[in-house]
Amino acid sequence: ESDRRLAKHLVGLYYETPDVVEPPMDHDLLRDYIQYARDRVHPELSDLASRELIAAYLDMRRMGGGSGGGSGGRTISATPRQLESLVRLSE
């Protein structure tokens, strides 16, 4: 509760009427829900989803294929780390 008061105070320093909203879900309930999902839900990507992710990743990489500015370097628009993030989101 003291953290909430402090946050409202800090936001109030920059805005006359702070737009602080109460979380839509109780913190304990959210924590329990996440733990339940970790224990019981094990998603897998379908073959189609895998192919789509690979195609989209390759397209993003191709978009950055030109030379960048005067440096003559290549701009990479998608990294392997971004692909890993897309896979996790897709699951």
C-alpha positions in Angstrom: 0.0 0.0 0.0 2.9 2.4 0.7 4.3 1.7 -2.7 0.9 2.6 -4.3 0.8 5.9 -2.3 4.4 6.7 -3.4 3.6 5.9 -7.0 0.5 8.1 -7.0 2.5 10.9 -5.4 5.2 10.7 -8.0 2.8 10.6 -10.9 0.9 13.5 -9.3 4.1 15.6 -9.5 3.8 15.6 -13.3 0.0 15.5 -13.8 -2.7 17.4 -12.0 -5.1 14.5 -12.1 -3.0 11.3 -12.2 -4.6 8.5 -14.3 -3.7 5.7 -12.0 -5.9 2.7 -12.5 -6.4 -0.2 -10.2 -5.2 -3.5 -11.6 -8.0 -5.6 -13.1 -6.9 -8.7 -11.3 -5.7 -9.3 -7.7 -1.9 -9.8 -7.5 -2.2 -13.1 -5.6 -4.8 -14.5 -8.1 -2.5 -13.6 -11.0 0.5 -15.2 -9.3 -1.5 -18.4 -8.7 -2.8 -18.4 -12.3 0.7 -18.1 -13.7 1.9 -20.9 -11.5 -1.0 -23.1 -12.5 -0.3 -22.5 -16.2 3.4 -23.3 -15.8 2.6 -26.6 -14.1 -0.2 -27.8 -16.4 0.0 -26.0 -19.8 2.7 -27.1 -22.3 1.9 -25.6 -25.7 3.5 -26.9 -28.9 3.8 -25.1 -32.3 2.1 -26.7 -35.3 4.1 -27.4 -38.5 2.1 -24.6 -40.2 2.8 -22.1 -37.4 6.5 -23.0 -37.6 6.7 -22.5 -41.3 4.8 -19.1 -41.0 7.2 -17.9 -38.3 10.3 -18.9 -40.4 8.8 -17.2 -43.5 8.0 -14.0 -41.6 11.5 -14.0 -40.0 13.2 -14.4 -43.3 11.0 -11.6 -44.8 12.0 -9.3 -41.9 15.7 -10.1 -42.5 15.4 -9.4 -46.2 13.9 -6.0 -45.5 17.1 -5.0 -43.8 19.3 -6.3 -46.6 20.2 -2.9 -48.1 23.3 -0.9 -47.3 22.8 1.6 -44.5 23.6 5.3 -45.1 27.2 6.2 -45.8 28.7 3.5 -43.6 28.1 0.8 -46.3 27.0 -1.5 -43.5 24.1 -3.8 -43.5 21.0 -3.0 -41.4 19.6 -6.1 -39.7 15.9 -5.7 -39.1 15.3 -8.9 -37.2 17.6 -10.9 -34.9 17.5 -14.5 -33.8 16.4 -13.3 -30.3 13.4 -11.7 -31.9 12.5 -15.0 -33.6 12.8 -16.7 -30.2 10.4 -14.1 -28.7 7.9 -14.7 -31.6 8.0 -18.4 -30.9 7.3 -17.9 -27.2 4.4 -15.6 -28.0 3.0 -18.0 -30.6 2.9 -20.9 -28.1 
